[in-house]
Amino acid sequence: MSVMKPAVAVLFGLTVLCGTLAAQSGPRFDVASIKSSAEQGTTDTVGLRITGSQVRITSLSLRDYIAMAYSTRPAQVIVADWAAQERFDIAGNLPDGASRDQVPAMLQGLLADRFQLKAHTEQREFPVYALTVSKSGLKITGKPVDPSAAAGAIEAGGGGGPAGLTLKVGQGTFSLANNKVDVQNMTMPELANILSRLTDRTVLDQTALTDRFTFTLDLSPQDYQAALIRAGLANGVVLPPQALRFLDTMPANVLGPYFEQTGLQLDGRRAPLDVIVVDSVAKEPTAN
């Protein structure tokens, strides 16, 4: 059965920038603009880039921005469905003396100013996948993280289309393309964040592994197609009915058995997770 593959642009939890939850009276961007991604023609890619004092984030939904601002995953943002539809580009400048770790707090302030966002945190129980090492042991070899390699521009994001998708975060790259999963130089927390956007649940890293890993997994054509469709569904892509019907015939955790080849497991569990409950938010930002 041939199923249309969705054009997918994927955002994942950007915990490389996560700090403690900041008050809305915290740091602000020096200058910031918010524009419709459709009007800017940037809807084919998605992600974050920080170069020097310049911050640019493209083609994220309001739900995604709220998740980034509060250092969580989009699935843990409780907001109306419309907030996952239209996408926006944000460009801003870091003020003198500000650090990149303060970007989430600055986004909180920007969303409060421009979208009149009001939200609070709660804890709710969710079905999750725990990324763990199997009892038979790890079958891949890592290399120690090089702290000095983190300097320079930060990029976190990716783009995709019918041929697959590629995601980049820091020093690592994740690719789902050509019937393969290709992981290059990624830590387990980074991998868990990406898998959270490719599966039906949040993935929690419980491996206690600190190295970076590189490996490739060959997928069957059906499982590859299901993984692409699942990624599109998790990221608010409008899918044709035949794609959704195809997904109904496939296991929810389609990638789990493949990761077992590396000695990793995706175990289904329930766990309490912090959620951001949006009390009120505007559909459109105030003028730049």
TORMIVO-155676 format. One line per field, with one value per residue (C-alpha): residue number from 1; residue in one letter; x, y, z. Coordinates in steps of 0.5 Angstrom, whole numbers, padded with zeros to 4 digits. Layout:
<sites>
num: c(NUM, ...)
residuo: c(A, ...)
c1: c(X, ...)
c2: c(Y, ...)
c3: c(Z, ...)
</sites>
This chain:
<sites>
num: c(1, 2, 3, 4, 5, 6, 7, 8, 9, 10, 11, 12, 13, 14, 15, 16, 17, 18, 19, 20, 21, 22, 23, 24, 25, 26, 27, 28, 29, 30, 31, 32, 33, 34, 35, 36, 37, 38, 39, 40, 41, 42, 43, 44, 45, 46, 47, 48, 49, 50, 51, 52, 53, 54, 55, 56, 57, 58, 59, 60, 61, 62, 63, 64, 65, 66, 67, 68, 69, 70, 71, 72, 73, 74, 75, 76, 77, 78, 79, 80, 81, 82, 83, 84, 85, 86, 87, 88, 89, 90, 91, 92, 93, 94, 95, 96, 97, 98, 99, 100, 101, 102, 103, 104, 105, 106, 107, 108, 109, 110, 111, 112, 113, 114, 115, 116, 117, 118, 119, 120, 121, 122, 123, 124, 125, 126, 127, 128, 129, 130, 131, 132, 133, 134, 135, 136, 137, 138, 139, 140, 141, 142, 143, 144, 145, 146, 147, 148, 149, 150, 151, 152, 153, 154, 155, 156, 157, 158, 159, 160, 161, 162, 163, 164, 165, 166, 167, 168, 169, 170, 171, 172, 173, 174, 175, 176, 177, 178, 179, 180, 181, 182, 183, 184, 185, 186, 187, 188, 189, 190, 191, 192, 193, 194, 195, 196, 197, 198, 199, 200, 201, 202, 203, 204, 205, 206, 207, 208, 209, 210, 211, 212, 213, 214, 215, 216, 217, 218, 219, 220, 221, 222, 223, 224, 225, 226, 227, 228, 229, 230, 231, 232, 233, 234, 235, 236, 237, 238, 239, 240, 241, 242, 243, 244, 245, 246, 247, 248, 249, 250, 251, 252, 253, 254, 255, 256, 257, 258, 259, 260, 261, 262, 263, 264, 265, 266, 267, 268, 269, 270, 271, 272, 273, 274, 275, 276, 277, 278, 279, 280, 281, 282, 283, 284, 285, 286, 287, 288)
residuo: c(M, S, V, M, K, P, A, V, A, V, L, F, G, L, T, V, L, C, G, T, L, A, A, Q, S, G, P, R, F, D, V, A, S, I, K, S, S, A, E, Q, G, T, T, D, T, V, G, L, R, I, T, G, S, Q, V, R, I, T, S, L, S, L, R, D, Y, I, A, M, A, Y, S, T, R, P, A, Q, V, I, V, A, D, W, A, A, Q, E, R, F, D, I, A, G, N, L, P, D, G, A, S, R, D, Q, V, P, A, M, L, Q, G, L, L, A, D, R, F, Q, L, K, A, H, T, E, Q, R, E, F, P, V, Y, A, L, T, V, S, K, S, G, L, K, I, T, G, K, P, V, D, P, S, A, A, A, G, A, I, E, A, G, G, G, G, G, P, A, G, L, T, L, K, V, G, Q, G, T, F, S, L, A, N, N, K, V, D, V, Q, N, M, T, M, P, E, L, A, N, I, L, S, R, L, T, D, R, T, V, L, D, Q, T, A, L, T, D, R, F, T, F, T, L, D, L, S, P, Q, D, Y, Q, A, A, L, I, R, A, G, L, A, N, G, V, V, L, P, P, Q, A, L, R, F, L, D, T, M, P, A, N, V, L, G, P, Y, F, E, Q, T, G, L, Q, L, D, G, R, R, A, P, L, D, V, I, V, V, D, S, V, A, K, E, P, T, A, N)
c1: c(0000, 0003, 0002, 0003, 0009, 0008, 0013, 0016, 0019, 0021, 0022, 0024, 0025, 0031, 0034, 0041, 0038, 0034, 0035, 0031, 0024, 0025, 0020, 0017, 0020, 0027, 0031, 0029, 0031, 0034, 0030, 0025, 0021, 0015, 0013, 0008, 0013, 0008, 0009, 0017, 0017, 0021, 0016, 0020, 0025, 0025, 0030, 0034, 0040, 0044, 0051, 0054, 0048, 0043, 0038, 0033, 0028, 0024, 0017, 0015, 0008, 0006, 0005, 0012, 0015, 0011, 0015, 0021, 0020, 0019, 0024, 0019, 0016, 0010, 0006, 0007, 0004, -0004, -0007, -0012, -0011, -0011, -0004, -0001, -0003, 0000, 0008, 0012, 0019, 0022, 0029, 0032, 0038, 0041, 0043, 0050, 0052, 0046, 0048, 0045, 0042, 0037, 0034, 0028, 0027, 0027, 0022, 0017, 0018, 0017, 0011, 0008, 0009, 0007, 0002, -0001, 0001, -0001, 0000, 0002, 0005, 0002, 0004, 0000, 0001, 0003, 0005, 0012, 0018, 0024, 0030, 0034, 0040, 0037, 0039, 0044, 0048, 0050, 0052, 0055, 0061, 0061, 0066, 0067, 0064, 0069, 0067, 0071, 0067, 0061, 0064, 0061, 0054, 0049, 0044, 0038, 0033, 0032, 0028, 0025, 0020, 0018, 0025, 0026, 0028, 0035, 0035, 0041, 0043, 0049, 0055, 0050, 0045, 0039, 0037, 0031, 0031, 0032, 0029, 0035, 0035, 0042, 0045, 0051, 0055, 0049, 0048, 0043, 0039, 0039, 0037, 0031, 0029, 0029, 0025, 0020, 0018, 0018, 0014, 0007, 0010, 0015, 0022, 0026, 0033, 0034, 0041, 0046, 0050, 0055, 0058, 0056, 0054, 0054, 0050, 0045, 0039, 0036, 0028, 0023, 0020, 0013, 0016, 0020, 0014, 0010, 0016, 0015, 0008, 0008, 0013, 0009, 0003, 0007, 0009, 0002, 0003, -0004, -0004, -0009, -0014, -0010, -0004, -0008, -0011, -0004, -0002, -0008, -0005, 0002, 0005, 0005, 0013, 0015, 0022, 0023, 0025, 0030, 0034, 0034, 0039, 0044, 0042, 0037, 0030, 0024, 0020, 0013, 0011, 0007, 0011, 0009, 0011, 0011, 0006, 0005, -0003, -0004, -0010, -0010, -0006, -0008, -0008, -0004, 0002, 0002, 0005, 0013)
c2: c(0000, 0007, 0012, 0020, 0022, 0028, 0034, 0034, 0040, 0038, 0042, 0038, 0040, 0045, 0043, 0045, 0052, 0050, 0054, 0055, 0058, 0065, 0070, 0075, 0081, 0077, 0079, 0082, 0082, 0088, 0088, 0083, 0082, 0077, 0075, 0070, 0064, 0064, 0071, 0070, 0064, 0060, 0054, 0049, 0049, 0050, 0051, 0056, 0059, 0064, 0067, 0072, 0076, 0075, 0070, 0067, 0062, 0060, 0057, 0055, 0055, 0059, 0052, 0051, 0057, 0057, 0050, 0053, 0059, 0054, 0049, 0043, 0039, 0042, 0035, 0038, 0045, 0045, 0050, 0051, 0047, 0053, 0055, 0049, 0051, 0058, 0059, 0065, 0067, 0071, 0075, 0078, 0081, 0079, 0085, 0087, 0082, 0077, 0069, 0064, 0060, 0066, 0066, 0062, 0067, 0072, 0068, 0068, 0076, 0077, 0072, 0076, 0082, 0081, 0075, 0077, 0070, 0068, 0061, 0057, 0050, 0044, 0036, 0031, 0024, 0022, 0015, 0016, 0012, 0011, 0010, 0005, 0000, -0007, -0012, -0016, -0009, -0004, -0006, 0001, 0005, 0012, 0017, 0023, 0029, 0035, 0041, 0045, 0044, 0047, 0054, 0058, 0058, 0054, 0051, 0047, 0045, 0042, 0041, 0035, 0033, 0027, 0024, 0024, 0029, 0031, 0035, 0038, 0040, 0043, 0038, 0032, 0030, 0026, 0023, 0019, 0018, 0013, 0008, 0009, 0012, 0015, 0018, 0022, 0024, 0025, 0025, 0020, 0027, 0030, 0023, 0023, 0030, 0028, 0021, 0025, 0029, 0022, 0018, 0018, 0020, 0024, 0020, 0020, 0019, 0014, 0011, 0015, 0015, 0021, 0020, 0021, 0016, 0014, 0009, 0007, 0003, 0000, 0000, -0003, 0001, 0000, 0002, 0008, 0011, 0010, 0014, 0019, 0020, 0020, 0025, 0029, 0028, 0030, 0037, 0039, 0037, 0036, 0029, 0026, 0021, 0015, 0017, 0017, 0010, 0007, 0009, 0006, -0001, 0000, -0001, 0006, 0005, 0003, 0005, 0001, -0006, -0003, 0001, -0006, -0007, -0002, -0005, 0001, 0000, 0005, 0002, 0004, 0007, 0012, 0018, 0025, 0031, 0038, 0042, 0049, 0050, 0057, 0061, 0066, 0068, 0072, 0069, 0074, 0078, 0086, 0090, 0090)
c3: c(0000, -0002, 0003, 0002, 0006, 0010, 0009, 0016, 0020, 0027, 0033, 0039, 0046, 0046, 0053, 0051, 0053, 0059, 0065, 0071, 0070, 0070, 0072, 0067, 0070, 0068, 0062, 0055, 0048, 0046, 0040, 0037, 0032, 0030, 0023, 0020, 0017, 0011, 0009, 0010, 0006, 0012, 0013, 0010, 0016, 0023, 0029, 0033, 0031, 0036, 0033, 0037, 0040, 0034, 0036, 0030, 0031, 0025, 0023, 0030, 0033, 0039, 0043, 0041, 0043, 0050, 0050, 0049, 0053, 0059, 0058, 0056, 0051, 0046, 0049, 0056, 0054, 0055, 0050, 0045, 0039, 0034, 0038, 0034, 0027, 0025, 0025, 0027, 0026, 0032, 0031, 0037, 0040, 0046, 0051, 0053, 0059, 0057, 0056, 0051, 0057, 0058, 0052, 0055, 0060, 0054, 0050, 0056, 0057, 0049, 0049, 0055, 0052, 0045, 0046, 0053, 0055, 0062, 0064, 0070, 0072, 0074, 0075, 0071, 0070, 0063, 0059, 0057, 0054, 0059, 0054, 0058, 0057, 0056, 0061, 0055, 0056, 0051, 0044, 0041, 0044, 0045, 0046, 0051, 0051, 0049, 0053, 0048, 0042, 0044, 0043, 0037, 0034, 0037, 0032, 0034, 0029, 0022, 0016, 0012, 0006, 0002, 0002, 0010, 0015, 0019, 0025, 0028, 0035, 0038, 0035, 0034, 0028, 0027, 0020, 0019, 0011, 0006, 0010, 0016, 0022, 0023, 0029, 0029, 0035, 0040, 0047, 0050, 0053, 0046, 0043, 0048, 0046, 0039, 0040, 0044, 0037, 0033, 0038, 0041, 0048, 0052, 0052, 0058, 0058, 0064, 0061, 0066, 0059, 0059, 0052, 0045, 0040, 0033, 0030, 0024, 0024, 0018, 0018, 0013, 0008, 0012, 0019, 0016, 0013, 0020, 0023, 0018, 0019, 0027, 0026, 0022, 0027, 0033, 0030, 0028, 0020, 0017, 0014, 0009, 0011, 0008, 0012, 0019, 0017, 0015, 0022, 0025, 0023, 0025, 0033, 0036, 0038, 0031, 0033, 0039, 0036, 0032, 0038, 0042, 0036, 0040, 0047, 0048, 0050, 0050, 0056, 0056, 0063, 0067, 0070, 0073, 0068, 0069, 0065, 0063, 0063, 0059, 0062, 0056, 0050, 0044, 0037, 0034, 0036, 0037, 0032, 0032)
</sites>
